[in-house]
Protein backbone atom coordinates (compact mmCIF):
# COMPACT_ATOMS: atom_id res chain seq x y z
CA UNK A 1 0.00 0.00 0.00
CA UNK A 2 1.41 3.40 -0.89
CA UNK A 3 2.15 6.01 1.76
CA UNK A 4 -0.39 8.41 0.22
CA UNK A 5 -3.10 5.74 0.35
CA UNK A 6 -2.21 4.94 3.98
CA UNK A 7 -2.36 8.64 4.93
CA UNK A 8 -5.75 8.98 3.23
CA UNK A 9 -7.08 5.92 5.04
CA UNK A 10 -5.75 7.17 8.38
CA UNK A 11 -7.32 10.56 7.79
CA UNK A 12 -10.68 9.08 6.81
CA UNK A 13 -10.78 6.52 9.63
CA UNK A 14 -9.77 8.93 12.39
CA UNK A 15 -12.09 11.68 11.15
CA UNK A 16 -14.95 9.20 11.34
CA UNK A 17 -14.15 8.37 14.97
CA UNK A 18 -13.57 12.04 15.80
CA UNK A 19 -17.03 12.91 14.45
CA UNK A 20 -18.63 10.26 16.66
CA UNK A 21 -16.66 11.58 19.65
CA UNK A 22 -17.89 15.11 18.96
CA UNK A 23 -21.43 13.72 18.82
CA UNK A 24 -20.81 11.91 22.11
CA UNK A 25 -19.41 15.03 23.73
CA UNK A 26 -22.47 17.08 22.78
CA UNK A 27 -24.94 14.28 23.48
CA UNK A 28 -23.53 13.42 26.91
CA UNK A 29 -23.54 17.09 27.87
CA UNK A 30 -27.11 17.59 26.63
CA UNK A 31 -28.49 14.43 28.25
CA UNK A 32 -26.55 15.10 31.46
CA UNK A 33 -28.10 18.54 31.73
CA UNK A 34 -31.59 16.98 31.76
CA UNK A 35 -30.99 14.08 34.17
CA UNK A 36 -32.55 14.38 37.61
CA UNK A 37 -30.17 12.06 39.50
CA UNK A 38 -27.11 14.11 40.53
CA UNK A 39 -24.60 11.23 40.52
CA UNK A 40 -25.72 10.19 37.04
CA UNK A 41 -25.62 13.80 35.86
CA UNK A 42 -22.00 14.10 37.06
CA UNK A 43 -21.08 10.85 35.33
CA UNK A 44 -22.46 12.20 32.04
CA UNK A 45 -20.71 15.53 32.37
CA UNK A 46 -17.38 13.75 33.06
CA UNK A 47 -17.93 11.44 30.10
CA UNK A 48 -18.72 14.43 27.91
CA UNK A 49 -15.33 15.90 28.80
CA UNK A 50 -13.59 12.57 28.16
CA UNK A 51 -15.12 12.44 24.66
CA UNK A 52 -13.68 15.90 23.96
CA UNK A 53 -10.27 14.76 25.25
CA UNK A 54 -10.39 11.61 23.11
CA UNK A 55 -11.24 13.68 20.01
CA UNK A 56 -8.34 16.04 20.74
CA UNK A 57 -6.01 13.07 21.16
CA UNK A 58 -7.02 11.68 17.76
CA UNK A 59 -6.72 15.14 16.18
CA UNK A 60 -3.16 15.21 17.56
CA UNK A 61 -2.51 11.84 15.93
CA UNK A 62 -3.66 13.29 12.61
CA UNK A 63 -1.26 16.21 13.13
CA UNK A 64 1.59 13.83 13.90
CA UNK A 65 0.87 11.94 10.70
CA UNK A 66 0.88 15.07 8.54
CA UNK A 67 -2.76 16.20 8.46
CA UNK A 68 -3.13 19.82 9.50
CA UNK A 69 -6.78 20.65 8.83
CA UNK A 70 -8.53 18.48 11.41
CA UNK A 71 -11.40 20.53 12.77
CA UNK A 72 -14.45 18.32 12.86
CA UNK A 73 -17.94 18.99 14.05
CA UNK A 74 -20.14 15.98 14.37
CA UNK A 75 -22.48 14.00 12.20
CA UNK A 76 -25.91 15.01 11.00
CA UNK A 77 -27.33 11.85 12.55
CA UNK A 78 -25.65 12.75 15.85
CA UNK A 79 -27.30 16.17 15.84
CA UNK A 80 -30.65 14.54 15.11
CA UNK A 81 -30.07 12.04 17.92
CA UNK A 82 -29.38 14.90 20.39
CA UNK A 83 -32.51 16.77 19.31
CA UNK A 84 -34.54 13.56 19.76
CA UNK A 85 -33.09 13.11 23.26
CA UNK A 86 -33.95 16.69 24.15
CA UNK A 87 -37.47 16.27 22.81
CA UNK A 88 -37.96 13.08 24.84
CA UNK A 89 -36.80 14.95 27.93
CA UNK A 90 -39.20 17.83 27.34
CA UNK A 91 -42.05 15.41 26.79
CA UNK A 92 -41.44 13.91 30.20
CA UNK A 93 -39.59 10.74 29.27
CA UNK A 94 -37.54 10.93 32.45
CA UNK A 95 -34.11 9.56 33.24
CA UNK A 96 -34.83 6.06 31.89
CA UNK A 97 -35.71 7.44 28.45
CA UNK A 98 -32.66 9.70 28.42
CA UNK A 99 -30.41 6.82 29.45
CA UNK A 100 -31.85 4.63 26.69
CA UNK A 101 -31.09 7.42 24.20
CA UNK A 102 -27.56 7.70 25.61
CA UNK A 103 -27.01 3.98 25.22
CA UNK A 104 -27.87 4.25 21.54
CA UNK A 105 -25.18 6.91 21.21
CA UNK A 106 -22.71 4.67 23.04
CA UNK A 107 -23.59 1.84 20.62
CA UNK A 108 -22.62 4.14 17.74
CA UNK A 109 -19.32 4.99 19.43
CA UNK A 110 -18.49 1.32 20.00
CA UNK A 111 -19.26 0.54 16.36
CA UNK A 112 -17.05 3.40 15.13
CA UNK A 113 -14.12 2.12 17.18
CA UNK A 114 -14.67 -1.49 16.10
CA UNK A 115 -14.68 -0.42 12.45
CA UNK A 116 -11.55 1.71 12.90
CA UNK A 117 -9.67 -1.09 14.63
CA UNK A 118 -10.21 -3.35 11.61
CA UNK A 119 -8.27 -0.94 9.40
CA UNK A 120 -4.59 -1.17 8.52
CA UNK A 121 -3.37 1.76 10.65
CA UNK A 122 0.00 2.56 12.22
CA UNK A 123 0.63 0.68 15.48
CA UNK A 124 0.79 3.84 17.59
CA UNK A 125 -2.63 4.93 16.33
CA UNK A 126 -4.11 1.48 16.91
CA UNK A 127 -2.81 1.58 20.49
CA UNK A 128 -4.58 4.90 21.11
CA UNK A 129 -7.79 3.58 19.56
CA UNK A 130 -7.68 0.39 21.65
CA UNK A 131 -7.19 2.34 24.88
CA UNK A 132 -10.02 4.72 24.05
CA UNK A 133 -12.30 1.88 22.94
CA UNK A 134 -11.81 0.11 26.28
CA UNK A 135 -13.07 3.23 28.06
CA UNK A 136 -15.99 3.61 25.63
CA UNK A 137 -17.05 -0.01 26.29
CA UNK A 138 -16.92 0.54 30.08
CA UNK A 139 -18.93 3.75 29.69
CA UNK A 140 -21.49 1.98 27.49
CA UNK A 141 -21.90 -0.75 30.08
CA UNK A 142 -22.32 1.83 32.84
CA UNK A 143 -24.99 3.68 30.84
CA UNK A 144 -26.76 0.37 30.15
CA UNK A 145 -26.65 -0.55 33.84
CA UNK A 146 -27.95 2.88 34.86
CA UNK A 147 -30.76 2.55 32.33
CA UNK A 148 -31.67 -0.91 33.60
CA UNK A 149 -31.66 0.32 37.20
CA UNK A 150 -34.10 3.10 36.27
CA UNK A 151 -36.41 0.57 34.62
CA UNK A 152 -36.60 -1.55 37.78
C-alpha positions in Angstrom: 0.0 0.0 0.0 1.4 3.4 -0.9 2.2 6.0 1.8 -0.4 8.4 0.2 -3.1 5.7 0.4 -2.2 4.9 4.0 -2.4 8.6 4.9 -5.7 9.0 3.2 -7.1 5.9 5.0 -5.8 7.2 8.4 -7.3 10.6 7.8 -10.7 9.1 6.8 -10.8 6.5 9.6 -9.8 8.9 12.4 -12.1 11.7 11.2 -15.0 9.2 11.3 -14.2 8.4 15.0 -13.6 12.0 15.8 -17.0 12.9 14.5 -18.6 10.3 16.7 -16.7 11.6 19.6 -17.9 15.1 19.0 -21.4 13.7 18.8 -20.8 11.9 22.1 -19.4 15.0 23.7 -22.5 17.1 22.8 -24.9 14.3 23.5 -23.5 13.4 26.9 -23.5 17.1 27.9 -27.1 17.6 26.6 -28.5 14.4 28.3 -26.5 15.1 31.5 -28.1 18.5 31.7 -31.6 17.0 31.8 -31.0 14.1 34.2 -32.5 14.4 37.6 -30.2 12.1 39.5 -27.1 14.1 40.5 -24.6 11.2 40.5 -25.7 10.2 37.0 -25.6 13.8 35.9 -22.0 14.1 37.1 -21.1 10.8 35.3 -22.5 12.2 32.0 -20.7 15.5 32.4 -17.4 13.7 33.1 -17.9 11.4 30.1 -18.7 14.4 27.9 -15.3 15.9 28.8 -13.6 12.6 28.2 -15.1 12.4 24.7 -13.7 15.9 24.0 -10.3 14.8 25.3 -10.4 11.6 23.1 -11.2 13.7 20.0 -8.3 16.0 20.7 -6.0 13.1 21.2 -7.0 11.7 17.8 -6.7 15.1 16.2 -3.2 15.2 17.6 -2.5 11.8 15.9 -3.7 13.3 12.6 -1.3 16.2 13.1 1.6 13.8 13.9 0.9 11.9 10.7 0.9 15.1 8.5 -2.8 16.2 8.5 -3.1 19.8 9.5 -6.8 20.6 8.8 -8.5 18.5 11.4 -11.4 20.5 12.8 -14.5 18.3 12.9 -17.9 19.0 14.1 -20.1 16.0 14.4 -22.5 14.0 12.2 -25.9 15.0 11.0 -27.3 11.8 12.6 -25.7 12.8 15.9 -27.3 16.2 15.8 -30.7 14.5 15.1 -30.1 12.0 17.9 -29.4 14.9 20.4 -32.5 16.8 19.3 -34.5 13.6 19.8 -33.1 13.1 23.3 -33.9 16.7 24.2 -37.5 16.3 22.8 -38.0 13.1 24.8 -36.8 15.0 27.9 -39.2 17.8 27.3 -42.1 15.4 26.8 -41.4 13.9 30.2 -39.6 10.7 29.3 -37.5 10.9 32.5 -34.1 9.6 33.2 -34.8 6.1 31.9 -35.7 7.4 28.4 -32.7 9.7 28.4 -30.4 6.8 29.5 -31.9 4.6 26.7 -31.1 7.4 24.2 -27.6 7.7 25.6 -27.0 4.0 25.2 -27.9 4.3 21.5 -25.2 6.9 21.2 -22.7 4.7 23.0 -23.6 1.8 20.6 -22.6 4.1 17.7 -19.3 5.0 19.4 -18.5 1.3 20.0 -19.3 0.5 16.4 -17.0 3.4 15.1 -14.1 2.1 17.2 -14.7 -1.5 16.1 -14.7 -0.4 12.5 -11.5 1.7 12.9 -9.7 -1.1 14.6 -10.2 -3.4 11.6 -8.3 -0.9 9.4 -4.6 -1.2 8.5 -3.4 1.8 10.7 0.0 2.6 12.2 0.6 0.7 15.5 0.8 3.8 17.6 -2.6 4.9 16.3 -4.1 1.5 16.9 -2.8 1.6 20.5 -4.6 4.9 21.1 -7.8 3.6 19.6 -7.7 0.4 21.7 -7.2 2.3 24.9 -10.0 4.7 24.0 -12.3 1.9 22.9 -11.8 0.1 26.3 -13.1 3.2 28.1 -16.0 3.6 25.6 -17.1 0.0 26.3 -16.9 0.5 30.1 -18.9 3.7 29.7 -21.5 2.0 27.5 -21.9 -0.8 30.1 -22.3 1.8 32.8 -25.0 3.7 30.8 -26.8 0.4 30.1 -26.6 -0.6 33.8 -28.0 2.9 34.9 -30.8 2.5 32.3 -31.7 -0.9 33.6 -31.7 0.3 37.2 -34.1 3.1 36.3 -36.4 0.6 34.6 -36.6 -1.5 37.8 
